Amino acid sequence: QVQLVESGGGLVQAGDSLRLSCAASGRIFSGYGMGWFRQAPGKEREFVAAIRWSGGWTSYAESVKGRFYISRDNTKNTVYLQMNSLKPEDTAVYYCAAAPWESTITSQYQYWGQGTQVTVSS
């Protein structure tokens, strides 16, 4: 089984930057997809960014392209989401997740963290 724990959320002002971390434990195969999703009150959970554990593939939602960057450190079993130029519409609970293969589809992710709150004020 894979266990995921997010950290790094907080309250920031528009234009600020924030770095989220996802610490993973258990067996993570090289072909796994590691993704970040977010959910705002009253809205469906949406895809933000993903990366293949072995590298060579990343994907971003159109709303965050050029602002957010996903990376991973295999030696630390950690996935990161660097968020720059934050906007109020980025406010949501952010979740880390793992899938059996690289994917941008929510239903294909089988393991989920507890979430971390990101609030961006104007």
Contact map, one row per residue, 1 for C-alpha under 8 A:
11100000000000000000000001100000000000000000000000000000000000000000000000000000000000000000000000000000000000000000000000
11110000000000000000000111110000000000000000000000000000000000000000000000000000000000000000000001000000000000100000000000
11111000000000000000000111000000000000000000000000000000000000000000000000000000000000000000000000000000000000111000000000
01111100000000000000011110000000000000000000000000000000000000000000000000000000000000000000000110000000000000111100000000
00111110000000000000011100000000000000000000000000000000000000000000000000000000000000000000000100000000000000001110000000
00011111000000000001111000000000000000000000000000000000000000000000000000000000000000000000001100000000000000001111000000
00001111100000000001110000000000000000000000000000000000000000000000000000000000000000000000000000000000000000000001000000
00000111110000000111100000000000000000000000000000000000000000000000000000000000000000000000000000000000000000000001000000
00000011111000000111000000000000000000000000000000000000000000000000000000000000000000000000000000000000000000000001111000
00000001111100000000000000000000000000000000000000000000000000000000000000000000000000000000000000000000000000000000111000
00000000111110000000000000000000000000000000000000000000000000000000000000000000000000000000000000000000000000000000011110
00000000011111011000000000000000000000000000000000000000000000000000000000000000000000000000000000000000000000000000011110
00000000001111110000000000000000000000000000000000000000000000000000000000000000000001000000000000000000000000000000000111
00000000000111110000000000000000000000000000000000000000000000000000000000000000000011110000000000000000000000000000000111
00000000000011111000000000000000000000000000000000000000000000000000000000000000000111100000000000000000000000000000000000
00000000000111111100000000000000000000000000000000000000000000000000000000000000000111000000000000000000000000000000000000
00000000000100111110000000000000000000000000000000000000000000000000000000000000011111000000000000000000000000000000000000
00000001100000011111000000000000000000000000000000000000000000000000000000000000011100000000000000000000000000000000000000
00000001100000001111100000000000000000000000000000000000000000000000000000000001111000000000000000000000000000000000000000
00000111100000000111110000000000000000000000000000000000000000000000000000000001111000000000000000000000000000000000000000
00000111000000000011111000000000000000000000000000000000000000000000000000000111100000000000000000000000000000000000000000
00011110000000000001111100000000000000000000000000000000000000000000000000000111000000000000000100000000000000000000000000
00011100000000000000111110000000000000000000000000000000000000000000000000011110000000000000000000000000000000000000000000
01111000000000000000011111000000000000000000000000000000000000000000000000001110000000000000000000000000000000000000000000
01110000000000000000001111110000000000000000000000000000000000000000000000001000000000000000000000000000000000000000000000
11100000000000000000000111110000000000000000000000000000000000000000000000000000000000000000000000000000000000000000000000
11000000000000000000000011111000000000000000000000000000000000000000000000000000000000000000000000000000000000000000000000
01000000000000000000000011111101000000000000000000000000000000000000000000000000000000000000000000000000000000000000000000
00000000000000000000000000111111000000000000000000001000000000000000000000000000000000000000000000000000000000000000000000
00000000000000000000000000011111000000000000000000011100000000000000000000000000000000000000000000000000000000000000000000
00000000000000000000000000001111100000000000000000011100000000000000000000000000000000000000000000011100000000000000000000
00000000000000000000000000011111110000000000000000011100000000000000000000000000000000000000000001111100000000000000000000
00000000000000000000000000000011111000000000000001111000000000000000000000000000000000000000000001111110000000000000000000
00000000000000000000000000000001111100000000000001111000000000000000000000000010000000000000000111100100000000000000000000
00000000000000000000000000000000111110000000001111100000000000000000000000000000000000000000000111100001000000000000000000
00000000000000000000000000000000011111000000001111000000000000000000000000000000100000000000011110000000000000000000000000
00000000000000000000000000000000001111100000111110000000000000000000000000000000000000000000011110000000000000000000000000
00000000000000000000000000000000000111110000111100000000000000000000000000000000000000000001111000000000000000000000000000
00000000000000000000000000000000000011111011110000000000000000000000000000000000000000000001110000000000000000000000000000
00000000000000000000000000000000000001111111100000000000000000000000000000000000000000000011100000000000000000000000000000
00000000000000000000000000000000000000111110000000000000000000000000000000000000000000000001000000000000000000000000000000
00000000000000000000000000000000000000011111000000000000000000000000000000000000000000000000000000000000000000000000000000
00000000000000000000000000000000000000111111100000000000000000000000000000000000000000000000000000000000000000000000000000
00000000000000000000000000000000000000110111110000000000000000000000000000000000000000000000000000000000000000000000000000
00000000000000000000000000000000000011110011111000000000000000000000000000000000000000000000000000000000010000000000000000
00000000000000000000000000000000000011100001111100000000000000000000000000000000000000000000000000000000010000000000000000
00000000000000000000000000000000001111000000111110000000000110000000000000000000000000000000000000000001110000000000000000
00000000000000000000000000000000001111000000011111000000000110010000000000000000000000000000000000000000000000000000000000
00000000000000000000000000000000001110000000001111100000011110000000110000000000000000000000000000000001000000000000000000
00000000000000000000000000000000111100000000000111110000011100000000010000000000000000000000000000000111000000000000000000
00000000000000000000000000000000111000000000000011111010111000000000011100000000000000000000000000000100000000000000000000
00000000000000000000000000000111110000000000000001111111110000000000000000000000000000000000000000001100000000000000000000
00000000000000000000000000001111110000000000000000111110000000000000000101000000000000000000000000000000000000000000000000
00000000000000000000000000000111000000000000000000011111000000000000000000000000000000000000000000000000000000000000000000
00000000000000000000000000000000000000000000000000111111110000000000000000000000000000000000000000000000000000000000000000
00000000000000000000000000000000000000000000000000010111110000000000000000000000000000000000000000000000000000000000000000
00000000000000000000000000000000000000000000000000110011111000000000000000000000000000000000000000000100000000000000000000
00000000000000000000000000000000000000000000000011110011111100000000010000000000000000000000000000000000000000000000000000
00000000000000000000000000000000000000000000000011100000111110000000000000000000000000000000000000000001000000000000000000
00000000000000000000000000000000000000000000001111000000011111011000000000000000000000000000000000000000000000000000000000
00000000000000000000000000000000000000000000001110000000001111111000000000000000000000000000000000000000000000000000000000
00000000000000000000000000000000000000000000000000000000000111111000000000000000000000000000000000000000000000000000000000
00000000000000000000000000000000000000000000000000000000000011111000000000000000000000000000000000000000000000000000000000
00000000000000000000000000000000000000000000000100000000000111111111000000000000000000000000000000000000000000000000000000
00000000000000000000000000000000000000000000000000000000000111111111000000000000000000000000000000000000000000000000000000
00000000000000000000000000000000000000000000000000000000000000011111100000000000000000000000000000000000000000000000000000
00000000000000000000000000000000000000000000000000000000000000011111100000000000001111000000000000000000000000000000000000
00000000000000000000000000000000000000000000000000000000000000011111110000000000111100000000000000000000000000000000000000
00000000000000000000000000000000000000000000000010000000000000000111111000000000111000000000000000000000000000000000000000
00000000000000000000000000000000000000000000000011100000010000000001111100000011110000000000000000000000000000000000000000
00000000000000000000000000000000000000000000000000100000000000000000111110000011100000000000000000000000000000000000000000
00000000000000000000000000000000000000000000000000101000000000000000011111001111000000000000000000000000000000000000000000
00000000000000000000000000000000000000000000000000000000000000000000001111111110000000000000000000000000000000000000000000
00000000000000000000000000000000000000000000000000001000000000000000000111111100000000000000000000000000000000000000000000
00000000000000000000000000000000000000000000000000000000000000000000000011111100000000000000000000000000000000000000000000
00000000000000000000001000000000000000000000000000000000000000000000000011111100000000000000000000000000000000000000000000
00000000000000000000001110000000000000000000000000000000000000000000000111111110000000000000000000000000000000000000000000
00000000000000000000111100000000000000000000000000000000000000000000000111111111000000000000000000000000000000000000000000
00000000000000000000111100000000010000000000000000000000000000000000011110001111100000000000000000000000000000000000000000
00000000000000000011110000000000000000000000000000000000000000000000011100000111110000000000000000000000000000000000000000
00000000000000000011100000000000000100000000000000000000000000000001111000000011111000000000000000000000000000000000000000
00000000000000001111000000000000000000000000000000000000000000000001110000000001111100000000000000000000000000000000000000
00000000000000001111000000000000000000000000000000000000000000000011100000000000111111000000000000000000000000000000000000
00000000000000111100000000000000000000000000000000000000000000000011000000000000011111000000000000000000000000000000000000
00000000000001111000000000000000000000000000000000000000000000000010000000000000001111100000000000000000000000000000000000
00000000000011111000000000000000000000000000000000000000000000000010000000000000001111110100000000000000000000000000000100
00000000000001100000000000000000000000000000000000000000000000000000000000000000000011111110000000000000000000000000000111
00000000000001000000000000000000000000000000000000000000000000000000000000000000000001111110000000000000000000000000001111
00000000000000000000000000000000000000000000000000000000000000000000000000000000000000111110000000000000000000000000000100
00000000000000000000000000000000000000000000000000000000000000000000000000000000000001111111000000000000000000000000011100
00000000000000000000000000000000000000010000000000000000000000000000000000000000000000111111100000000000000000000000111100
00000000000000000000000000000000000001111000000000000000000000000000000000000000000000000111110000000000000000000000111000
00000000000000000000000000000000000001110000000000000000000000000000000000000000000000000011111000000000000000000011110000
00000000000000000000000000000000000111100000000000000000000000000000000000000000000000000001111100000000000000000011110000
00000100000000000000000000000000000111000000000000000000000000000000000000000000000000000000111110000000000000011111000000
00011100000000000000010000000000011110000000000000000000000000000000000000000000000000000000011111000000000000011010000000
00010000000000000000000000000000011110000000000000000000000000000000000000000000000000000000001111100000000011111000000000
01000000000000000000000000000001111000000000000000000000000000000000000000000000000000000000000111110000000011110000000000
00000000000000000000000000000001111000000000000000000000000000000000000000000000000000000000000011111110000111100000000000
00000000000000000000000000000011100000000000000000000000000000000000000000000000000000000000000001111100000111000000000000
00000000000000000000000000000011100000000000000000010000000000000000000000000000000000000000000000111110000000000000000000
00000000000000000000000000000011110000000000000001110000100000000000000000000000000000000000000000111111000000000000000000
00000000000000000000000000000000100000000000000001000000000000000000000000000000000000000000000000101111100110000000000000
00000000000000000000000000000000001000000000001011000000001000000000000000000000000000000000000000000111110000000000000000
00000000000000000000000000000000000000000000001000000000000000000000000000000000000000000000000000000011111110000000000000
00000000000000000000000000000000000000000000111000000000000000000000000000000000000000000000000000000001111110000000000000
00000000000000000000000000000000000000000000000000000000000000000000000000000000000000000000000000000000111111000000000000
00000000000000000000000000000000000000000000000000000000000000000000000000000000000000000000000000110010111111000000000000
00000000000000000000000000000000000000000000000000000000000000000000000000000000000000000000000011110010111111110000000000
00000000000000000000000000000000000000000000000000000000000000000000000000000000000000000000000011110000001111110000000000
01110000000000000000000000000000000000000000000000000000000000000000000000000000000000000000000011100000000011111000000000
00110000000000000000000000000000000000000000000000000000000000000000000000000000000000000000001111000000000011111100000000
00111100000000000000000000000000000000000000000000000000000000000000000000000000000000000000001110000000000000111110000000
00011100000000000000000000000000000000000000000000000000000000000000000000000000000000000000001000000000000000011111000000
00001100000000000000000000000000000000000000000000000000000000000000000000000000000000000000111100000000000000001111100000
00000111100000000000000000000000000000000000000000000000000000000000000000000000000000000000111000000000000000000111110000
00000000110000000000000000000000000000000000000000000000000000000000000000000000000000000011110000000000000000000011111000
00000000111100000000000000000000000000000000000000000000000000000000000000000000000000000111110000000000000000000001111100
00000000111100000000000000000000000000000000000000000000000000000000000000000000000000010111000000000000000000000000111110
00000000001111000000000000000000000000000000000000000000000000000000000000000000000001111110000000000000000000000000011111
00000000001111000000000000000000000000000000000000000000000000000000000000000000000000110000000000000000000000000000001111
00000000000011000000000000000000000000000000000000000000000000000000000000000000000000110000000000000000000000000000000111
